[in-house]
Amino acid sequence: MRAVVLHTFGPAENLRYESVPDPVPGPGQVRIAVRAAGVHLVETMMRAGLVSETAPPPPELPSIFGGEVAGTVDSVGRQVVTSAGRPGGYAELAVADLAAVHPIPAGLGYEAAVAMVVTGTTALQLLDVAALTPSDVVLVTSAAGGIGRLVVQYARDLGATVVGAAGGPAKVAAVSALGAHLAVDYDEPSWEKGVAQRLDGRAVTVVLDGVGGDKARAAFELIADGGRYITIGNASQQDFRPAPETLGERGITAIDALMLLLGRPEQRRDFEAAALAAAGQGRLVPAVQAFPLSQAAAAHAALEARATTGKVVLIP
């Protein structure tokens, strides 16, 4: 089969498209003919050999990335999706434990299914931690990303007032099209002042921050006393942690939702099923940007440059 293999840690160009032996399923496993494979930002960190408290350790090399796999069980033709493909989905064939696969809901495409099995699942888990209410004024940063888009849809459907912040006119337009009550460009100077003005006296009660760094700091300043600051990602790979004394003085609750999820692995399969069902019913619609499998390096480079909209997938 053809696959994308990493032999040496480093830049995206180190991902090599080459021929490798077909994987052989063992007892209790199925082999999947891959129709779509998810690409995750954390995989760009693993490819570079970086170490992070929120990322898995760098893999043994050579390695085929991509646990997010949608396709057909090649022995019976059943359409399935899994978050635990081995070797990964950057390939024409992948193997997974039968207990780790889900049937793809009727009418849901491979690309959308693979987008939901990890990104959608993570979004629902983060939202479970956030415990939003219809009375909340929610500011979502990195709102045009894979998780951000789903968060905007969920919060809007819940009845909350939604402010979506993203970088550049195209991403802002995409956030507006999702139904955000206010879509803003956080690449613009003093963007947070514009948010405060356009909310016409209403205060942000919850920030769901997916970007980190200076943009997270600006978003935090918009939170009303007694509000909540919830970390759901770090697209900029720049840290921001509110000072404990500031949290205490203003009565703001800060939650690192990603770290909480790491301690709840037993809940994941139920959330995977819920995410797939929500997409199958049309309640959550993931955005997908597809690259050919042979262009996995370009997909990684686009993710690192934050030049993507929605979930990146590879198509063999």
C-alpha positions in Angstrom: 0.0 0.0 0.0 1.0 3.7 -0.2 1.4 5.6 3.0 3.0 8.7 4.5 5.9 7.8 6.7 8.0 9.8 9.1 11.6 8.6 9.4 13.2 11.6 11.0 11.8 14.3 13.3 11.7 17.8 11.8 9.8 19.9 9.3 6.7 19.0 7.4 8.9 18.0 4.4 10.1 15.0 6.4 6.8 13.3 5.8 7.5 10.9 2.9 4.9 9.3 0.6 6.1 5.8 -0.2 5.2 2.1 -0.5 5.0 0.0 2.7 3.7 -3.5 3.5 -0.1 -3.9 4.0 -1.0 -4.1 7.7 -2.4 -7.4 8.9 -5.2 -7.4 11.5 -4.8 -9.5 14.6 -7.4 -11.2 16.8 -10.2 -8.9 17.6 -9.2 -6.4 14.9 -10.4 -5.2 11.5 -8.6 -3.8 8.6 -10.1 -0.6 7.1 -9.7 0.6 3.6 -9.2 4.3 4.3 -11.4 6.8 2.7 -10.5 9.8 4.9 -8.0 10.3 7.6 -7.9 13.2 10.1 -4.9 15.4 10.6 -4.5 17.1 14.0 -2.4 20.0 15.1 -0.8 17.9 17.8 0.6 15.6 15.1 2.6 18.5 13.8 4.2 18.8 17.2 4.8 15.1 17.3 6.3 15.2 13.8 8.7 17.9 15.0 9.7 15.9 18.0 8.4 18.5 20.4 7.5 17.6 24.0 4.3 19.1 25.6 2.2 18.3 28.6 -0.9 18.2 26.3 0.6 16.2 23.5 1.5 12.5 23.3 5.3 11.8 23.5 7.1 11.7 20.1 6.6 8.2 18.5 9.1 5.6 17.7 10.3 6.0 14.1 9.5 5.2 11.4 5.9 6.1 12.1 2.6 6.5 10.2 0.5 9.1 11.9 -3.3 9.6 11.9 -5.4 7.7 14.4 -8.6 9.3 13.0 -9.7 6.9 10.3 -13.0 6.6 8.3 -13.5 3.9 5.6 -14.8 0.5 4.9 -14.0 -2.8 6.7 -12.3 -4.4 3.7 -13.7 -7.9 4.5 -17.4 -7.0 4.7 -17.7 -3.4 3.3 -19.1 -2.0 6.5 -18.6 1.8 6.8 -16.8 2.7 10.0 -14.9 5.4 11.8 -12.4 5.2 14.6 -10.1 7.4 16.6 -7.6 4.5 17.2 -6.3 3.4 13.8 -3.0 1.5 13.9 -0.9 2.1 11.8 -2.4 5.5 11.3 -4.7 6.7 8.6 -2.0 8.5 6.6 -2.2 5.3 4.5 -4.5 3.4 2.2 -5.1 0.7 4.8 -5.3 0.9 8.6 -6.0 -1.6 11.4 -8.2 -1.0 14.5 -9.6 -3.0 17.4 -13.2 -3.9 16.6 -14.2 -2.5 20.0 -12.8 0.9 19.0 -14.8 1.4 15.7 -18.2 3.1 15.3 -20.7 2.6 12.4 -21.0 5.8 10.4 -24.5 7.2 10.6 -26.6 7.0 7.5 -26.0 10.0 5.2 -22.8 11.1 6.9 -19.8 11.2 4.6 -16.4 9.8 5.4 -14.8 13.2 5.7 -17.4 14.5 8.2 -17.3 11.3 10.2 -13.5 11.5 10.6 -13.8 15.2 11.6 -16.3 14.3 14.3 -14.7 11.3 15.9 -11.9 13.3 17.5 -12.5 17.0 16.9 -16.3 16.7 17.4 -15.9 14.5 20.4 -13.4 16.9 22.0 -15.7 19.8 21.3 -18.6 18.0 23.1 -16.4 17.1 26.0 -15.1 20.6 26.4 -18.7 22.0 26.2 -19.7 19.5 28.9 -17.0 21.1 31.1 -18.1 24.6 30.2 -21.7 24.0 31.1 -23.0 26.9 29.1 -26.5 28.3 29.6 -28.9 30.3 27.4 -28.2 33.4 29.4 -24.4 33.3 28.8 -22.6 35.8 26.6 -19.9 33.5 25.1 -16.7 34.6 23.5 -15.0 31.9 21.4 -11.5 32.5 20.2 -10.1 30.5 17.3 -13.7 30.3 16.3 -13.0 29.3 12.7 -11.0 26.3 13.7 -12.3 22.7 13.8 -13.4 22.8 17.4 -14.3 26.5 17.4 -16.8 26.2 14.6 -18.6 23.4 16.5 -18.6 25.4 19.7 -20.1 28.4 17.9 -22.9 26.2 16.5 -23.6 24.5 19.8 -23.7 27.7 21.8 -25.9 29.5 19.3 -28.4 26.6 19.2 -28.4 26.6 23.0 -29.6 30.2 22.9 -26.5 31.9 24.2 -25.2 35.1 22.7 -22.1 34.2 20.7 -19.1 36.3 19.9 -16.7 34.5 17.5 -13.1 35.8 17.1 -10.9 34.6 14.3 -8.0 35.9 12.2 -8.6 37.6 8.8 -11.7 38.6 6.8 -12.3 35.1 5.3 -12.4 33.4 8.7 -14.5 36.2 10.2 -17.0 35.7 7.4 -17.0 32.0 8.0 -17.8 32.5 11.7 -20.6 34.9 10.8 -22.1 32.4 8.5 -22.2 29.9 11.3 -24.6 32.2 13.1 -22.4 34.0 15.6 -24.2 37.1 16.8 -20.9 39.0 16.5 -17.9 38.0 14.4 -14.6 39.9 14.9 -11.1 39.9 13.6 -8.6 39.5 16.4 -5.7 40.3 14.1 -7.0 43.9 14.2 -5.5 46.3 16.8 -7.6 46.7 19.9 -10.2 44.2 18.6 -11.4 43.6 22.2 -12.5 47.3 22.6 -14.7 46.9 19.5 -16.3 43.8 21.1 -17.2 45.7 24.3 -18.7 48.6 22.2 -20.7 46.3 20.0 -22.2 44.3 22.8 -24.0 47.5 23.8 -23.6 47.2 27.5 -23.7 43.4 27.8 -20.7 41.8 29.4 -19.0 38.6 28.3 -19.7 35.9 30.9 -17.7 33.0 29.5 -14.5 32.9 27.3 -13.8 29.6 25.6 -10.2 30.2 24.5 -8.7 28.1 21.8 -5.7 30.2 20.8 -3.6 31.3 23.9 -1.1 34.1 24.0 -1.9 37.8 23.7 -5.3 37.1 22.1 -6.3 35.0 25.1 -5.1 37.8 27.4 -7.3 40.4 25.5 -10.3 38.0 25.6 -9.8 37.5 29.4 -10.0 41.3 30.0 -13.6 41.2 28.6 -14.9 38.8 31.1 -17.3 40.2 33.7 -16.6 39.8 37.3 -17.9 36.3 38.4 -17.4 34.9 34.9 -15.6 31.9 33.6 -12.4 31.5 31.6 -12.1 28.1 30.0 -9.1 26.9 28.0 -10.1 24.7 25.1 -6.9 24.8 23.0 -3.7 26.6 22.2 -3.4 27.2 18.5 -0.8 29.9 18.9 1.4 27.6 21.1 1.9 30.6 23.3 1.0 30.4 27.0 -1.5 32.6 28.9 -2.5 31.9 32.5 -4.5 34.4 34.4 -2.8 35.6 37.6 -4.4 33.9 40.7 -4.7 37.2 42.5 -6.6 38.6 39.5 -9.0 35.6 39.5 -9.6 36.1 43.2 -10.2 39.8 43.0 -12.7 39.5 40.2 -14.3 36.2 41.2 -13.5 34.6 37.8 -13.2 30.8 37.6 -10.4 29.5 35.3 -10.7 26.0 34.0 -8.1 24.2 31.8 -10.7 21.9 30.1 -8.1 20.1 28.0 -6.2 18.9 31.1 -9.5 17.8 32.7 -10.3 15.7 29.7 -7.0 13.9 30.0 -8.2 12.5 33.3 -11.5 11.2 31.9 -10.6 8.7 29.2 -13.5 6.3 30.3 -16.0 8.8 29.0 -14.6 9.2 25.5 -16.4 6.4 23.7 -19.8 7.7 24.7 -18.9 11.2 23.6 -17.7 9.8 20.2 -21.1 8.2 19.7 -22.8 11.4 20.6 -20.7 13.5 18.3 -21.3 11.2 15.4 -25.1 11.2 16.1 -25.2 15.0 16.3 -23.5 15.2 12.9 -25.7 12.5 11.4 -28.8 14.5 12.5 -27.4 17.7 11.1 -27.2 19.4 14.6 -23.5 19.9 14.2 -21.8 20.4 10.9 -18.0 20.2 10.7 -16.0 22.1 8.2 -13.5 20.0 6.3 -10.5 20.9 4.2 -9.2 17.9 2.2 -5.7 17.2 0.9 -4.6 14.2 -1.2 -2.7 11.7 0.9 0.4 12.4 -1.2 0.3 16.0 0.1 0.4 15.3 3.8 3.4 17.6 4.1 1.4 20.5 2.7 -1.5 19.7 5.1 0.9 19.9 8.1 2.5 23.1 6.8 -1.0 24.7 6.4 -1.9 23.7 9.9 1.3 25.2 11.3 0.7 28.4 9.4 -2.9 28.5 10.7 -3.9 28.8 7.0 -6.7 26.2 7.3 -10.5 26.5 7.9 -12.0 23.6 9.7 -10.8 20.1 10.0 -7.9 18.9 7.8 -8.3 15.5 6.3 -6.3 13.4 3.9 -7.9 11.4 1.1 -6.0 8.4 -0.3 
